[in-house]
């Protein structure tokens, strides 16, 4: 396949082209996401009710549905300059190997020490905590990418950082854990005996490998019982998708420079931060009637919140101490199998993405774990980047779509998000290479049992 001369292998933006404002997708949504509800009253949460858990300015971002752009503080932009703008890469080698007429691009977010896109929101949330005069923050982490990013941000700003890491990931990814500790964070496997909610979960589910819902409960409890601390979250929330919009804004600027319009935009989906950030400006155009795109969310078959969940109000955490969110959910009590895509283990999906999916504005598909690692290995051998298991979900579907173009002869442009690198995920690659990886998929009966426990909202 002959390379187009005008489009380089890597598209780098100038520092001046880095976004100066985050884009709030909700401003262009005619039907807004449903509000967070107080679990006691079932009334919409007010700012003062969230103040004991979240930082003040982050609450404003969380609740604002009308402001299209939030200016990025200069201190955060200066931090971004260490690794942003990130490159948009044309996968010429992959196109040639597949023999497809499709043009494939990926936005690479792994070019920082945290190894993923999570740093985009971590530095923002840590900045607002520091600005508020707090001592530190608490959080949860699945694969460890968010915990790593937050520990970096807190170290840079001189904040204490307490991380509750999903137990199966804590055991599978010891090096990610040690990077967090290197940056000064304390890391506890969740569920733990440190918190009341952790002890209750262990009593109910002895020997459990944990879930993001469990770890969230512990982190929130620690924050509200520790003076000078607040809780921060790496995905799901509106504020996180807002910060991650830098991914999509840069992607669109790079494509516009060469007159390229994508047909299909693909992202892995756990809680929604990467996918929501990548599609934000493109979805905005679709909502405003300016352009049309096909959006595909890719989730693991072992934790299929969009493809097999229900759209309903549910607790954001297993311990049922957080607000209720209307989202596609498997049930807050759902604990997925110990799959190796640790960052895609959340029982629900971002309220923004859930509403867009419910309106038919985006698609969703689920893929099996072994198929994901087949794609990851194939991509690594051809493009030279070892992808994180989470990212490989998007790679799997991007390859499938490119092969479909090969069958039909359609010259479509495919863009996907490569959220990070997999160099701390070698236990998972080892399991795959040794034939020890399985494809556990929850049964309809299991999911029905979890759905039966959903809260009853009038």
LINBEL-V587025 format. One record per run of one state. SS is the DSSP state (h for helix, s for strand, l for the rest). FROM is the first residue (numbers start at 1). LEN is the number of residues. If there is no record, write none. Layout:
SS_FROM_LEN / SS_FROM_LEN
This chain:
l_1_9 / s_10_2 / l_12_3 / h_15_3 / l_18_3 / s_21_3 / l_24_1 / h_25_4 / l_29_8 / s_37_1 / l_38_6 / s_44_1 / l_45_2 / h_47_4 / l_51_5 / h_56_8 / l_64_5 / s_69_3 / l_72_2 / h_74_7 / l_81_7 / s_88_3 / l_91_1 / h_92_7 / l_99_4 / s_103_6 / l_109_7 / s_116_1 / l_117_2 / h_119_13 / l_132_4 / s_136_6 / l_142_3 / h_145_13 / l_158_2 / s_160_7 / h_167_6 / l_173_1 / h_174_9 / l_183_3 / s_186_5 / l_191_5 / h_196_9 / l_205_7 / h_212_13 / l_225_4 / s_229_3 / l_232_6 / h_238_6 / l_244_1 / h_245_13 / l_258_6 / s_264_5 / l_269_4 / h_273_15 / l_288_6 / s_294_7 / h_301_3 / l_304_1 / h_305_4 / l_309_1 / s_310_6 / l_316_8 / s_324_6 / l_330_12 / h_342_3 / l_345_3 / s_348_1 / l_349_2 / h_351_8 / l_359_4 / s_363_5 / l_368_1 / h_369_15 / l_384_3 / s_387_1 / l_388_1 / h_389_20 / l_409_4 / s_413_6 / l_419_1 / s_420_2 / l_422_4 / h_426_8 / l_434_10 / h_444_8 / l_452_7
